[in-house]
Amino acid sequence: MVNSTDVFVIGGGPAGMAVAIAARQQGFRATVADGAQMPVDKPCGEGLMPDGLAALEKLGISVDAEKGYQFQGIRFLSSGLAVDAAFPRRTSGIGLRRTVLHRLIAERASTLGIDFLWQTPVTGISENEVHLGNRTVRAQWIIGADGGSSRVRRWAKLDSFQKRDCRYAFRQHYRVAPWTDRMELCWGRHEQIYVTPIAKDEVCVALISRNPKLRLTEALQRFPELKSRLDGADVSSVEKGALTATCKLKRVSRGNIALIGDASGTVDAITGEGLCLSFSQAMVLAECLRSGDLARYEREHRRLALRPFLMTRLMLTLDGRPWLQRRTLQALQKRPDIFRRLLELHVGVLSPLHLAVDGLTLGWGLLTA
């Protein structure tokens, strides 16, 4: 039975296990508690970008392509128009079930000797203590990785938002062979649908919109080409939904408590950045725990979030503006190099400074498209 630990992580999703692994790599004892049971599932697009895979490698986790499906780039589709680009430097992404990813991370955590307390809800925290009902575990550091509705954030009085903008996401799987080596993002008037290949005979389809009542079956009627590809395919999972939000906190640490992943602020799922951002935060946070400098974590957390927030604002500008979607795709068709550089920015190869230059070029393209 665990009575004390160096780092106590509340939340056993990918973000929580990632920070536990990173802390262990820094020499800390680590414990993870979660009220759920393994594996933890969550509705998402299930695509890991090249930078996300690179971050996992630093945590000692290799994702075998055979466990999912490799995709080579991104394609945007809207009103009969299409633009796409391959990932830079001959890299690739991998689509795989969220539960498969969770097991892979958990296996790595287990080999490092991290203690897991599954089906163990945390009922409160106090200075250097985590309360598990009638039990108490002492901890030098307490990490909140318990999602967008984080109780740790509330207990630590860190739930002060600078910005919050919510949408709704629903995900389902279909038994059909992928028809492309791209992750596809289909733009509608007021919604987007992601299609990610996750196996040689299966795709993940995720809907995002501002309408909490809109479901995939209804939304697919607005995307006839995609609907025709899925017609007759067996549905291989139940539809799951979740809130997706762009949320910035004023602070992500207080005393010996720090937040990570969705508990520390989120970017809209339209960017597909959530997991990669969590893995990067995990490595930085573990370094800051080692040095005892959470002020540095505050700075680094803001720096890591800058690119995803810029990409989110750029992409959400198109949401609900079909005329702008069409003009943008027309401009990108004329200047495919801009779309390629935007993808390079998206996966961290280019600096956000390039966004200003490409924004001016794209703006001129919109005027002349």
N, C-alpha and C positions, 0 to 999 in steps of 0.2 A: 504494500500500500504506500502511495506517495504522500509524504508528509511535508516535504520541502523541495524546492527546485530553484534553479537560477532564473529561468525564464518560463513564465506560465502563459500559454497562449490560449485565449478563449475564442473558440471557433476552429473547426477541423476541416474547413474547405481548402481549396488549393492555396489561398493566401496564407491561412494559418499554418498549414503544414510547411509551406515554403519558408516562412520566417523561422519556424522551429528548426528546419534543416540548416538554414544559414547561421542561426545562433549556435547550433551544434558544431558547425564548421569553424566557428570562432572559439570553441572550447567550452561553451556553456552546457550545463544540463538543461534539458528542455522537456516540458510537459504540455500536452495538448488536450483540452477538454471540449466536448461537444455533446449536446443533448440528443443528436441524431445517431444513427448507426451507419457503418461503412457499407457501400460507398455513398457519398453525398452527391446528389444530382441537383442541377440547377438549369432552368431554361436558358440556353445561349446558342449562338451561331455555330459553336463547336469547331471553329477554325483557329489554328495556332499559326501566327505569322512567323516569318523567319527570325525576327528579333525576339519573339517569345520563345522559340526553340533554342536560340542562343543563350537566353537567360536561364532556361532550364538546364542546359549543359553546364553552366557555372555552378549550379546546385547539385551536379553529379547525376542528372537525370537525362537519359537518352531515350527519345521516342522512336521506336522501331516503325518504319514506314508500313510494315505489314500489319500493324495494329490499327491503322487507319487508311487514309488515302492521300497521297501527295497531290497538291495543286501548285501550279507554277506562276500564278498571277491573279489579277483582279479584273473583272469586266463589269462596266456599268451599262444598263439597258433602260431605255425610256422611249416610248412612242415610236417604235420601229428603228430607233437609233442605237448604236452600240460603240463603245470605246473600250479598249483593254490594253493592259501592259503586263509584261513579265516582271517578276521580282528581280531586283538588281543582283549582280555578281553570281548569276546562275544558282541562286538559292531557291528554296521552295518552302511552302507551308504544308501543314498536315491537318487534315480534318479527321477528328476521331470523337467518339462518344465521350461526354463529360465524365461518365462513370469509369471509363477506361483510363482517362487521364488521372482521375482521383486515385485509382488503385496504384498506378505507376508511382505517383508522388508518395503515397503511403508506404509502398515497398521500400523506397529509398529512405524514408524516415525511420522505418523499423530497423533497417540494417545499421543505422547510426545510433541505435539505442534510445530513441526518443520514446518517452512514456505517453501512452494514449489512454484517455478516460472517455470512452464512447458511452453514449446513453447516460451521460452525467451532466445534467444542467448546472450551470453556474448561477447561484442565487444572489451573489453580491460580491463587492470588493471593498477592502479597506487598506490602510497603509501596510504594504508588504504582505497582504493576506488575500487569498481568494476563497470565497465561501461556497461550498458544495452541499447545500442543505445543512445537516448537522456537522459536517466535516469542514475543516479549515486546512488549507495548504499555504505554507509560507513561501514567498517568492521575492527575489531581488527586483525583478522586472515583470510587469504585467502588460500583455499585449492584447488589444482588442481587435479580433479578426472575425467578428460575428455579423458581418453583412451590413447592408444599407439601413436596416432598422436597429442598429447596434445599441444594446443595453449598456455595454461598457462605455460608449460615447456619452450616454446620458448620466451614468454613475459618476464619470470623471468630469462632468460639467464641460464637455467639449462640443456639445450639440448646438453651436452657434454657427449659422450658415451665412456665407457671403452671397451665395447664389444657389437656387434650386429650381430645376425645370424637369418635369416628369413626363414620360410616355409609357406605353404598354407594349410588352413583347410576348409572343406566343410561338411555341416551337413544336414541330412534329417531324417524324421520320417516315420516309417512303422507300419501299423496296423497288428500286429501279437503278439500272446502270448509269453512272454519271455520263453526261453527254459532252463534257468539256473538262479541260485540265485547269480551269479558272474557277475561283469563287465568284459567283455572280450576285450583283446587287441590282435588283429591279426597282425602278422608281415609278411610283404611282402619284396621283394627285395629292393625296394626304397620307400615304403609307409607303413603306419600303418592304421588300421581301428579299431576304438573303437565301441563297442556295449554296450549300457547302457539301462537296462529295466527302463521305466519311468511310466508304468501303467500296469494293468493286461492284457491289450490287445495292448500294444504299446512299441516299442523300438526306441531309438535314435541311429543313425548310423553316425559316424563322421570319415572322411578321413583326414589324414595329410600326406603331401609329399612336396618335393622341386619343383614339377612340377606345375606351375600355371594353366596349361591347363588340368590337370587330374581331371576328375569328378567321382562321385560315380558309375555311370552306367558302365563306362569303368573299373574302379578299381575293382569292384566286380567280373569281369571275372577272376581275378587273385586269387580269394578266393572262389573256387567252393563250399566248404561246407557251407560257410556263404551265398553265392548266392542261394543255394538250399533251405535254410531256409526262405529266403525272397521272393523267386519266388511265384507269385500269391498274395502276400500281397498288400493291398492298400497303396499307398503313401499318408501320411496324412499331409504333409507340402511341401512347395516349398524348393528347395535346396538353402541354404544360404552359402556364403563364407566369409572368413576373413583371414587376415594375422596373423600368429602366430610367435612369435620371442623370442629368448633369448637375452635380452637387459639389460646391466648394466650401470647405470649412475654414474658419478663421485660424484655428489651431488644431494640431493633430497629436499633441503630447501635453502632459501635465505631470510634474513630479517624476515618478518612476513608471508612469503609464503612457503607452503610445498606441496609436491606431494604425491599421494597415488595411489595404484592399478596399472593398466597398465601405467599410466602417470609417475610413479616412477621407471619404469623398469619392465621387464616381464620375465617369464620362459616359455619355449616352452610348448604348450598344451599337449604334450605327458605325462607330469607328472600329469595333472589334479589338479595342486596346486593353480591355479590363484585365485579362490574365497577365499579359506581358508587363503591364504597369505594376501589378501586385508582385511579380517575381523580382522586378528591379527594385521596388521598395524594400522587399525582404532582405536583399543583400546589403543595401545601404543601412537599413535599420540595425542589422546585426553588427555591422562595423561601428555604428554609433553606440550601441550597447557596450561593445568592447572598450571604447574610449570613454564611456560615461557621458557622452555629449549629445543629448537629445535636441539641443539648439541647432546643431548641424543637421539633424534629421528633418527639422522644420524647413530649413533652407533647401535641402536636397529633395524633399517631398514636393515643394513648389516647383523646383527645376524639372523634375521628372514629369510633372503633370502638365507642363507648358505645351509641349508638342501635341499630346492627345486633346487638350482643350482647344487649341487652335484648329486642329483637324475637325473636331466636333462642330465648332462654330461655322467653319467653312461648309461642311456637308449639310448641316441643318438649315443653312441659308436657302438650300434648294427645296426643303420640305414645304409642301403646300403651294409651291409656285411652279406649276407645270410649264409655263412659258419660259421661266428661267432655266428649268431643267433642259428644255429643248435647245435653247440658245447656247447653254453651257456645253452640252454634248456636241452640238454642231461646231463650236469653237475648238473643242478638244479633238474632234475628228480632223480638223484642219491643222492642228498643232499637237500631234500625238506625243511630241517630246515633253510638253507641259504635263500631260497625264503621267508620263513615265517619271518625271521628277516629283510630282505629287506623291506617287507611290513610294519613291525613294525617301521622301520626307516621312511618309506614313510609317515606314519600317525602320526609321532612325538612321538612314545612310546620309541624308542631307540635314543641315541645320534649319531651324525655323526661319532664319534670315532669308532663305531662298523663297519663302512663301511670299514676301513682299514683292520681289522681282517678278515671280511667276504670276502673282495677283494682278500686277499692272499689265503684263502681257495678255493674260486671260481677259482682263477687262476690255482691252482693245479688241480682242477677238470677238467678244460679245457684241461690241458695237458694229463690227464688220461682218459677222456671220450671216 
